[in-house]
Amino acid sequence: MREFDTLLETLAGLAAANIVMVETLHERGVVDKSHFAHAFGRALDTLSPEHRGGMIEHVLRNLRDRCMNLPPRGSSDALDWLEKIVAASARREP
């Protein structure tokens, strides 16, 4: 279970790092984060069926929403997805 927790923390950290990078570049006037929002939106539009409903879709949706400065919609989709994974993993352990 420890390796799984480490993997989840790493994935969450990578997603958070993307937001920090986009926000920092936007604040310094290097990029307009609305361009990122459109890019994440296009990626969602073209996402293949096998990735729908999974972590990839949730992360793209959350990144798009943050780049558009949308307020949080309750708990994040990614967090809900991770909680389901952790619960399923806990049920499988002896």
C-alpha positions in Angstrom: 0.0 0.0 0.0 2.9 2.4 0.7 4.1 2.2 -3.0 0.6 3.0 -4.2 0.3 6.0 -1.8 3.7 7.3 -3.1 2.5 6.9 -6.7 -0.7 8.9 -6.0 1.2 11.6 -4.2 3.6 11.9 -7.1 0.8 12.1 -9.7 -1.0 14.8 -7.6 2.2 16.7 -7.3 2.8 16.7 -11.0 -0.7 18.0 -11.7 -0.2 20.8 -9.1 3.2 21.7 -10.6 1.5 22.3 -13.9 -0.9 24.8 -12.3 1.9 26.6 -10.5 3.9 26.9 -13.7 0.9 28.3 -15.7 0.0 30.7 -12.9 3.6 31.9 -12.6 4.1 32.4 -16.3 0.7 34.2 -16.5 1.6 36.5 -13.5 4.9 37.5 -15.2 3.2 38.3 -18.4 4.9 35.5 -20.4 1.7 33.7 -21.4 -2.0 34.3 -21.2 -3.5 31.4 -19.3 -6.7 31.5 -21.4 -4.6 29.9 -24.2 -3.9 27.0 -21.9 -7.6 26.8 -21.0 -8.4 26.5 -24.8 -5.7 23.9 -25.2 -6.9 21.8 -22.3 -10.5 22.1 -23.8 -9.3 20.9 -27.2 -7.6 18.0 -25.5 -10.8 17.1 -23.7 -12.8 17.3 -27.0 -10.4 14.9 -28.7 -9.9 12.5 -25.8 -10.2 8.9 -26.9 -13.1 6.8 -25.4 -10.8 4.6 -23.3 -9.6 7.7 -21.4 -13.0 9.1 -20.7 -14.0 9.0 -17.1 -10.5 8.3 -15.9 -7.8 10.3 -14.3 -6.6 11.9 -17.7 -10.1 13.4 -18.3 -10.4 14.6 -14.7 -6.9 16.3 -14.7 -7.5 18.0 -18.0 -10.9 19.3 -16.8 -9.5 20.6 -13.6 -6.5 22.3 -15.4 -8.9 23.9 -17.9 -11.2 25.1 -15.2 -8.3 26.6 -13.2 -6.9 28.4 -16.2 -10.4 29.9 -16.8 -10.5 31.1 -13.1 -13.7 29.1 -12.5 -14.6 28.7 -8.8 -14.2 25.2 -7.3 -17.3 23.0 -7.9 -17.3 21.1 -4.6 -14.7 18.4 -4.3 -12.6 18.0 -7.4 -13.3 15.3 -9.9 -9.7 14.1 -9.6 -10.0 13.8 -5.9 -13.2 11.8 -6.2 -11.5 9.5 -8.7 -8.5 9.1 -6.4 -10.7 8.3 -3.4 -12.4 5.5 -5.5 -9.1 4.0 -6.4 -7.8 4.1 -2.8 -11.0 2.5 -1.5 -10.8 -0.3 -4.2 -7.2 -0.9 -3.3 -7.9 -1.1 0.4 -10.7 -3.7 -0.2 -8.2 -5.9 -2.1 -5.6 -5.9 0.6 -5.6 -8.9 3.1 
